[in-house]
Amino acid sequence: MMGSMMGQASLVIRNGRIVDGTGSPGYAGDLAITDGKIVAVGAYDGKGLTEIDAKGMVIAPGFIDIHTHYDPQICWDKLATPSLEHGVTTVVMGNCSLSLAPVRPNQKTKLIRMFEKIEDIKQATFDAAVPFDWETFGDYLEKIRPGLGINVGALVGHSAIRYYVMGTDSQERIATDDEIAQMCAIMEAAMAAGALGLSTSYVDIDEDGRPVPSRLADMREKIALCHAMAKSGRGVLQTVPYFIDIEQQLANIEELGDISLATGVVCSIAPITYNPTAPENWSRSLAKLEDQQKRGAKVFGQSMPRSFDINIILSETSFLLYPVRKWDMLMKLPLGERIVAFADPVARPVLVESAERRIMPLLKNMAVGRVYAPENQQYLGRKLPEIALATGKSVADIMLDIAVADGLRTEFQIRGAIHADPEIVSIILDHPLIHIGGSDAGAHVTQFCGAGDTCDMLERYVRGYGKMSVERAVHRMTGEPAKAWGVRGRGTLAAGQAADVVIFDPATIARGEEIFVSDFPGGASRYVRHATGIDKVIVNGAVVLDKGQYTEARAGEIV
């Protein structure tokens, strides 16, 4: 706590409960800001050009979301909506080996298709709003920098670097020494231009079902890139494990330990979740992270507070249907042809059989959400197995009947199936080797809204379940990731720090319900959530969100 300070600040927040992002107990006090920096925390005797009364509210550092995919969206939406509405003042994008740079003029189609497949961001959206008038990573950062309303930390995608240097060979073989040298030069230049680190993947596939470029890299390439990154004095390596097989996931964590020990970098693997169909996997993963810590390696997992709730809309996209090849093939068709194909009575038995063989656990957990046809109103909120029993049809058959009647626009909801047990999830969230992350905000936008995890943490795990104090939860979403990820000068409320601040009511903060809206370029739709209980969000000293409404302030930076 900093004591009394005379003078005039540009903004003073009075009478709130200061929770400073260090995990220390909260206390009543004021916060003074001048020129985008915090100048006093505790008592401030001077006047503010603007004063805010935060009585009954918590004053905390702005939340940091370390796992987003806003890379395309930030091109047209400098606020990264709706993350700011949930108190997030810094988003880290470029995860899972994918970034929009570096890219050669003739390579953008491949990057778009990988984003389409892995992150469910449509070609039409790219065509309408992502100009690709850059080549280097530095060019891309300069393109998105003007007018930012939120702070952006940008990871360089390993698959993007590899494809830039090796072209189609990037998905065929290991790299030569010369190719690795070229990749390292690109990595060094990207860090010098302001990149936050590197992302890779052990699991992702491209539009043709082939491993993404990063999965062809050997250890000498990974270690060389991490050495190149570390020359900047900072840098984190983020990756996705091969979560399909727990033994491979554990081997991935072990390999990250080797990389960290060889290069000194922090490694982050996402996500670590609880799945009741494989109930030991989460604890085995945590134990493996602990093993790496004992070796002296810096390897962390990421996990999120929310249940892995998801929606399937057959007129959109769905990564849950990838295992059902016959369905996945139809999902690639234009909508008119897709409706005809799913309605085809000749093909129906094959479609039903393949779905019930490959994804029956999903089908059993599916309920009918939003419907359009009058005859479907009777099914609203009901589980598919219940409807199937009443109609004498199979579960997949009734799902297709309902969807076809709605022109495939029916919302099928999966709720509470994965990462939903608060007793186990709270253990994961409180583990010292877990960072709060894995939100995927900006990706899979027609299946769920990744934004809102910050409010969910405070709404459920602090207020609802009582599993964590406000101070601990705030620390986990602010000071802790800022320190581990090298987000310098942010994450705590202290004099000299950037004035990223969220003011919220701990008694009412909530993430809000998912709403399906059509506000994406190219005629695309997405799910959003509008938080409650967030009074103000301040980015670098400027109030960007005031009682749920965006202001004209645009003070975001590349961090």
TORDO-240663 format. One record per residue (C-alpha): x, y, z. Coordinates in steps of 0.5 Angstrom, whole numbers, plus 2048, in hexadecimal, padded with zeros to 3 digits. Example, Ala and Ser with C-alpha at 12.3 -4.5 7.8 and 13.67 -1.06 7.14 Angstrom:
8197F781081B7FE80E
END
This chain:
8008008008038077FE80180D8037FE8148028008187FC7FF81F7FA7FE8227F37F98217EE7F881A7EA7F48197E47EF8147E77EE8127EE7EA80C7F07E780D7F77E48097FD7E58027FA7E87FB7FC7EF7FB7F97F17F47F77F87F57F47FA7EF7F07FF7EC7F57FA7E87F97FB7EC7FF7F57EE8037F07F38007F07FA8047EC8008037EF8067FF7F080A7F97F38097F37F680F7EF7F880F7E87FC8147E37FF8137DC7FC80C7DC80080A7E27FE8097E980180E7ED7FE80C7F47FB8077F77F88077FE7F680E8017F78147FC7F681B7FF7F681F7F87F08207F37EF81C7ED7ED8207E67E881A7E67E68167EC7E28107ED7DE80D7F37DF8067F47DC8057FA7DA7FD7FB7DE7FB7F57E57F87F47EA7FC7F17EF7F67ED7F47F67E87F17F57E17F17ED7E07F67EA7DB7F37E47D67F97E07D47F57DC7CF7F17DF7CA7F17DF7C27EF7E67C07F47E77BB7EF7E87B57EA7EB7B97EF7F17BC7EF7F37B57E87F67B57E77F67BC7EC7FA7C07E87F87C77E87F17C67E17F07C87DE7EE7CC7E57EC7D17E57F47D37DE7F37D67E17EE7DB7E67F27DD7EC7EF7D97F17F57D77F67F07D47F57EB7CF7FA7E67CD7F97E37C67FD7DF7C17FC7D97C57FC7D17C28017D37BD7FD7D77B97FE7DF7B77FD7E37B18047E57B08097E47AD8067E27A78087E37A08037E679B8017DF7988017DB79E7FB7DF7A27F67DA79F7F97D47A37F97D87A97F27DA7A87F07D37A77F47D17AE7F07D67B27EA7D47AF7EB7CC7B17EE7CD7B87EB7D47BA7E47D47B67E57DB7B37E27DB7AC7E57DC7A67E07E27A47E27E57AB7E97E57A87E77E87A17E37ED7A47E77F07AA7EE7ED7AA7F37F17A57F97ED7A57FD7F37A38037F17A78087EC7A780D7EC7AD80A7EB7B480D7F27B58087F57AF8027F17B28037F47B98047FB7B67FE7FA7B27F97F87B87FD7FD7BD7F98047BB7F38057BF7F37FF7C47EE7FF7C97F17F97CD7F87F77CE7FB7F17CA8007EC7CB8027E97C58057E27C48087E07BD8057D97BB80A7D47B98067D17B48067D87B080E7D97B180F7D27AF80A7D27A980D7D97A78147D67A78137CF7A480C7D07A08097C979F80F7C57A180D7C87A88087C27A980C7BD7A68137BD7AA8187C07AF81B7C67AD8237C77AB8287CB7AF8277D07AA81F7D07AA8207D07B28257D67B28207DA7AD81A7D97B281E7DB7B88207E17B48187E37B38177E17BB81D7E67BD81A7EB7B98137EA7BB8157EB7C28197F17C18127F47BE80E7F27C480C7EB7C480B7E87CB80D7E17C980C7DB7C58067D67C48067CF7C18027C87C18027C17C27FB7BF7C07F87C47BB7F67C27B47F57C67AE7EF7C77A97F27C07A57F27BC7AC7FA7BD7AC7FE7BF7B27FF7C67B28077C87B08097C97B78087C27B980D7C07B48137C37B88187C07BB81B7C17C28217C57BF81C7CA7BB8187CB7C281E7CC7C68217D17C181B7D57C081A7D67C88227D87C88207DD7C381A7DF7C781E7E07CD8237E47CA81E7EA7CB81E7E97D38177E67D38127E17CF80E7DC7D180C7D57CD8057D37CD8027CD7CA7FD7C87CA7FE7C17CC7FC7BB7C87F67BA7CD7F37B47C97F87B07CD7FA7B17D48007AD7D38027B27CD8007B87D18047B67D780A7B57D28097BC7CF8097BF7D68107BB7D78127BE7D18117C57D38157C47D981B7C27D581A7C87D08197CD7D781F7CA7DA8237CB7D38217D27D281E7D57D88187D77D58117D67D980D7D17D58057D17D68007CB7D47F97CC7D37F47CA7D57F47C57DB7ED7C37DC7E97BE7E07E57B97DC7E17B47E07E27AF7DA7E97AF7DC7E97B17E37F17B07E47F47B47DF7F37BB7E27F77B97E87FC7B57E47FD7BB7E07FE7BF7E78037BA7E98077BA7E38087C27E480A7C17EB80F7BC7E88127C27E38127C77E98167C27ED81B7C17E781C7C97E78187CA7E18127D07E080C7CC7DD8057CE7DF7FE7CC7DD7F87D07DB7F17CF7DE7EB7D37DE7E57D37E37DF7D27DE7DD7CB7DC7DE7C97D57D77CB7D37D67CB7CB7D17CC7C67D07C87BF7CD7CC7BA7CD7C87B37CC7CE7AF7D37D17B27D97CD7B47DB7C87B97E27C57BB7DE7BF7BF7DB7BC7B97E27BB7B67E37B47B87DC7B37B47DF7B37AD7D87B27AA7D57B87AE7DC7BC7AD7DC7BC7A67D57BE7A57D77C47AA7DB7C77A47D67C779F7D27CE79E7CC7CF7A27C77CD79D7CA7C779B7CC7C57A27C47C57A47C27C079E7C87BC7A07C67BB7A87BF7BA7A57C07B57A07BC7AF7A37C17AA79F7C77AD7A27C47AD7A97C57A67AC7CC7A77AA7CD7AE7AE7C97AB7B47CD7A57B57D47A97B47D27AE7B97CF7A97BE7D67A57BD7DB7AB7BE7D77B07C27D27AD7C67D47B07CD7D37B77CA7CC7B57C77CA7B37CE7CC7B97D17C97BE7CC7C37C27CD7BF7C67C87C07CE7C97BE7D37C47B97D07BF7B57D47B97B07CF7B67A97CF7BA7A97C87BA7B07C87BE7AD7CC7C37AB7C67C77B27C47C87B57CA7CB7BA7C97D17B97C17D07BE7BC7D07BF7B87C97BE7B17CD7B87B37D07B57B57C97B77AF7C67B47AB7CB7AD7AF7CA7AE7AE7C27B07A77C27B67AA7BE7BE7A97BF7C17AF7C27C57B17BC7BF7B07B77BB7B57BC7C17BA7BC7C17BA7B47B97BB7B47B97C17B87BF7C47B57BC7C37AE7B67C67B07B97CC7B27BE7CD7AC7C37CA7B07C37D07B57C17CD7BB7C67CE7C17C77C77C47CA7C87CB7D07C47CF7D07C67D67D47C47DC7D77BE7D97DE7C07DA7E27C47DF7DC7C57E37DD7C27EA7DE7C87EE7E27C47F37E77C17EE7E77C77EA7E97CC7F07EF7C77F27F27C87EA7F07D07EB7F47D17F17FA7CD7EF8007D17EF8037CE7E97FC7D07E57FB7D67E27F47D97E17F37D87D97F17D47D47EB7D97D27EB7D87CB7E87DF7CA7E77E17C37E77DA7C07E27D57BF7DD7DB7C07D77D77BD7D87D27C27D97D57C97DB7DC7CB7E27DC7CE7E27E37D17DF7E37D87E37DE7DC7E67E47E17DF7E57E37DD7DE7E37E37DD7E87E17E27ED7D97E17EC7DA7D97ED7E07D77F17E17DD7F57DA7DF7F77D67D97F57DA7D37F77DE7D77FC7E57D37F97E97D97F97EA7E07FC7E97E67F87F07E87F97F37E17F67EE7E17F07F07E87EE7F87E67EF7F77E07EB7F47E47E57F97EA7E67FF7EB7E98017E37E88007E37E18037EA7E080A7E77E480A7E07E08087E37D980D7E97D98077EE7D980C7F37DC8097F97E08027F67E17FE7F17E57FF7F57EC7FC7FC7EF8037FF7F08068067EF8098067E88058007E58008017DF7FA8037E17F67FD7DF7F07FD7E47E97FA7E57E47FC7EA7DF7F77EC7D97F57F17DB7EE7F47D47ED7F67D17ED7EF7D77EC7EA7D57E77E57D67E57DE7CF7E57DB7CC7E07D67CE7DE7CF7CB7E27CA7CB7E07C27CC7E77BE7CE7E87B77D37EE7B77D97EA7B47DC7ED7AD7DA7E87A77D37E77AA7D67E37B07D27E27B77D57E07BD7D47DF7C57D57E57CA7D47E67D17D37ED7D47D57ED7DC7D27F07E27D57F37E87DB7F67E47DA7FE7E57E08007E17E67FE7DD7EC8027DD7F28017D87F88057D87F580A7DC7EF80B7D87E88097D97E68047D47E08017D77DB8057DB7D58017DE7D57FC7D87D68017D37DC8027CF7DF8097CE7E380C7C97E980B7CD7EF8077C97F58077CD7F78007CC7FE7FE7CB8027F87C88057F57CE
END
